[in-house]
């Protein structure tokens, strides 16, 4: 196995670990946020930093 194949395999294994952790969390009932909710939350933080406004809480 050359170094490029090894590196790709390692990246895939790390991604698999992350995906399994997310799936375990989901099965335990943990909820995340939608992309739109995250976008709104991050926009609030950016607005707060730029203009001193209070940001919105996520969910």
SULKA-V213533 format. One record per backbone hydrogen bond with DSSP energy under -1.0 kcal/mol. CO is the residue of the C=O (numbers start at 0). NH is the residue of the N-H. E is the energy in kcal/mol with one decimal. If there is no record, write none. Layout:
((CO NH E) (CO NH E))
//
This chain:
((1 5 -2.3) (2 6 -2.7) (3 7 -2.4) (4 8 -2.5) (5 9 -2.5) (6 10 -2.2) (7 11 -2.3) (8 12 -2.3) (9 13 -2.2) (10 14 -2.3) (11 15 -2.3) (12 16 -2.1) (13 17 -2.0) (14 18 -2.7) (15 19 -2.5) (16 20 -2.0) (17 21 -2.2) (18 22 -2.4) (19 23 -2.5) (20 24 -2.3) (21 25 -2.4) (22 26 -2.5) (23 27 -1.6) (24 29 -2.3) (25 28 -1.5) (33 37 -2.4) (34 38 -2.5) (35 39 -2.3) (36 40 -2.4) (37 41 -2.8) (38 42 -2.5) (39 43 -1.9) (40 44 -1.8) (41 45 -2.6) (42 46 -2.7) (43 47 -2.4) (44 48 -2.4) (45 49 -2.7) (46 50 -2.9) (47 51 -2.0))
//
